[in-house]
């Protein structure tokens, strides 16, 4: 060992994926944590898939019918990933070195492939 301290790696943004069953408290936990961190001066953003999906369903509902539409879900998921990457960049550029901004990605993310896409998005 050389006795040198390891180089500090500047953190850009911390992305926390909050996923679980519907009604399990994901949004409640996230809102409380955002409030806690925000009071301490941290830059925090929330990106939720459900809100995008519900908005697309309302915008495209024919006669009040909000039946599941796979294409709308895919559109909402793409929007979710895009917004997540944008939020990570915003939080990363608006913070001091060593104090990353925090982005919460909130959804069911029940398939491993969905979580993999999320990770791929924020690692870029």
C-alpha positions as CSV (number, residue, x, y, z in Angstrom):
1,X,0.0,0.0,0.0
2,X,1.2,3.5,-0.8
3,X,-0.4,5.1,2.1
4,X,-2.3,7.5,-0.1
5,X,-6.0,8.1,0.4
6,X,-8.2,6.9,-2.4
7,X,-9.2,9.6,-4.9
8,X,-12.6,11.1,-4.1
9,X,-15.0,10.3,-6.9
10,X,-17.4,13.1,-7.4
11,X,-21.0,11.9,-7.1
12,X,-23.3,13.4,-9.7
13,X,-26.7,12.3,-8.6
14,X,-28.0,9.5,-6.4
15,X,-30.9,7.6,-8.1
16,X,-33.1,5.6,-5.8
17,X,-35.5,3.1,-7.3
18,X,-38.5,2.6,-5.1
19,X,-40.6,-0.3,-6.3
20,X,-43.2,-2.6,-4.8
21,X,-46.7,-3.8,-5.0
22,X,-49.5,-1.3,-5.6
23,X,-50.7,0.3,-2.4
24,X,-47.5,-0.8,-0.5
25,X,-46.5,2.8,0.4
26,X,-44.0,3.7,-2.3
27,X,-45.4,7.2,-2.8
28,X,-45.9,7.9,0.9
29,X,-42.3,6.8,1.7
30,X,-40.9,8.8,-1.1
31,X,-42.9,12.0,-0.2
32,X,-41.8,11.8,3.4
33,X,-38.1,11.3,2.4
34,X,-38.2,14.1,-0.1
35,X,-39.7,16.4,2.6
36,X,-36.9,15.3,5.0
37,X,-34.1,15.8,2.5
38,X,-35.5,19.0,1.1
39,X,-35.6,20.7,4.5
40,X,-31.9,19.9,4.8
41,X,-31.1,21.7,1.5
42,X,-30.7,18.7,-0.8
43,X,-31.8,18.9,-4.4
44,X,-34.5,16.2,-4.8
45,X,-36.8,15.1,-7.6
46,X,-39.4,12.4,-8.0
47,X,-40.1,10.6,-11.3
48,X,-43.2,8.4,-11.2
49,X,-44.4,6.1,-14.0
50,X,-48.0,6.0,-12.7
51,X,-48.6,9.7,-13.1
52,X,-47.5,9.6,-16.8
53,X,-49.6,6.5,-17.5
54,X,-52.7,7.9,-15.9
55,X,-52.3,11.2,-17.8
56,X,-51.9,9.4,-21.2
57,X,-54.9,7.2,-20.4
58,X,-57.0,10.3,-19.6
59,X,-55.8,12.1,-22.7
60,X,-56.6,9.1,-25.0
61,X,-59.7,7.8,-23.3
62,X,-62.6,7.4,-25.8
63,X,-65.9,8.2,-24.1
64,X,-64.4,7.8,-20.6
65,X,-63.0,4.3,-21.3
66,X,-59.7,3.9,-19.4
67,X,-59.0,0.3,-20.4
68,X,-55.4,-0.9,-20.4
69,X,-53.6,0.0,-23.6
70,X,-50.1,-1.6,-24.1
71,X,-48.9,1.1,-26.5
72,X,-49.8,3.8,-24.0
73,X,-47.9,1.9,-21.3
74,X,-44.8,1.6,-23.5
75,X,-45.1,5.4,-24.3
76,X,-45.4,6.2,-20.6
77,X,-42.4,4.0,-19.7
78,X,-40.2,5.6,-22.4
79,X,-41.3,9.0,-21.1
80,X,-40.5,7.8,-17.5
81,X,-37.0,6.8,-18.5
82,X,-36.3,10.0,-20.4
83,X,-37.5,12.1,-17.5
84,X,-35.5,10.1,-15.1
85,X,-32.3,10.7,-17.1
86,X,-33.1,14.4,-17.3
87,X,-33.8,14.6,-13.6
88,X,-30.5,12.8,-12.8
89,X,-28.6,15.3,-15.0
90,X,-30.4,18.3,-13.4
91,X,-29.7,17.1,-9.9
92,X,-26.1,16.2,-10.7
93,X,-25.3,19.6,-12.1
94,X,-27.1,21.6,-9.3
95,X,-25.2,20.2,-6.3
96,X,-21.9,20.7,-4.6
97,X,-19.1,18.1,-5.0
98,X,-19.6,15.2,-2.6
99,X,-23.3,16.1,-2.0
100,X,-25.2,14.5,-4.8
101,X,-28.8,15.4,-5.7
102,X,-31.3,12.7,-5.2
103,X,-33.8,11.4,-7.7
104,X,-36.5,8.9,-6.7
105,X,-37.8,6.6,-9.5
106,X,-41.1,5.3,-8.3
107,X,-43.0,2.4,-9.9
108,X,-43.8,-1.2,-9.6
109,X,-40.8,-2.2,-11.8
110,X,-41.8,-5.8,-11.3
111,X,-39.7,-7.2,-14.1
112,X,-35.9,-7.4,-13.8
113,X,-35.7,-6.1,-17.4
114,X,-37.5,-2.9,-16.4
115,X,-35.0,-2.3,-13.6
116,X,-32.2,-3.0,-16.0
117,X,-33.5,-0.4,-18.4
118,X,-33.6,2.1,-15.5
119,X,-30.0,1.3,-14.5
120,X,-28.8,1.6,-18.1
121,X,-30.6,5.0,-18.4
122,X,-29.0,6.5,-15.4
123,X,-25.5,5.1,-15.9
124,X,-25.2,6.9,-19.2
